[in-house]
Amino acid sequence: MNETTHSKGSASEPDIVTLERHVEMSASPGLGAVVGNLAFCARRISAKLRRARLEDVLGEAGEENVQGEPQQKLDVIANDIMMASLAGRDGVVLLGSEEDEDLVRTSISTGGTSGVSDEGTPRFAVFFDPLDGSSNLEVAGSVGTIFSIYRLGETGEQAERLASGRAQQAAGYFLYGSSTVLVLAAAERVAMFVLDPEIGAFVRVSDDIRIPASGKVYSVNEANLESFPEGVRAYIAACHAAGVSARYAGAMVADVHRVLLKGGVFLYPATAKAPGGKLRLMYECNPMAKVICDAGGLADTGRGPIQDVPPERLHQRVPVILGSPDNVREILDRM
């Protein structure tokens, strides 16, 4: 845990840095309010998850989302929480969710396209997967929320024009597990926070995460092995021969979090069923790529960096290879 201390009498006590203070010290104007609002949403989602079985909100909602995937009841609840809260946040004028077919303009999306409103408030677009890994819910597996924030002036002349991952102002994820964790990439630094239930605030536990240069773990759904690209199959065969461990939680948030802290690689390459990749660029791949790259790792599609992919639509999919730089380079060298 990275912390500073100050003297109080003869004792030395930790200087607690909350999320609000961290963002205030390190982020651009207006961004703190958006990140704070996302943290408020995460606290509400976390509380819903803890009581999900008691409140009988586990299981499928009976409908499919725009991806053609069965919606879980908590997918809908989490999306409603985030849409309602973010749409009312001053400065947030554009929202894109995994659960909604189109981009959503908020009721306050007025003014020009310079990135700043008439009142001088920066204007932002927020993209998010409200509940990644929701199929894990009925077995109490890890789930999370992924988010990406753009300052509107950096997304093109028109508000609806999407921008590449290089333009992200901040990105990160909340992981709901044994504790509620936030990993935030902003100002080219990656910090980690844990929700302290006693004070109801996210407290910083690391302010400069660096991914290990290499790791002894790979994370991939090997059920699709036979249809992976040849280079990926060769890499996995080499992992088998070297006794490298496989870890796959079925939630991108959980798998990437492990890779970030312990090293290794997360893979979701093209398959016969999904030749263009399965994971979504704007609210899954770009934010995770920013987290990993800002921490010193690499994130690639197999044809170039994820954050350089020109976005064409909200739900665009891409292949994913991300993690420790040595591991990612070894895969790319085989492709």
Helices and strands as residue ranges (DSSP letters): E 4-8, E 11-15, H 19-26, H 31-50, E 60-64, E 70-72, H 73-87, E 92-97, E 104-105, E 124-132, G 134-139, E 143-151, G 152-154, G 165-167, E 168-176, E 180-186, E 189-196, E 201-206, E 217-219, G 222-227, H 230-242, E 245-246, H 252-262, E 265-268, E 279-280, I 281-285, H 286-294, E 298-300, G 306-308, E 317-318, E 320-323, H 325-334
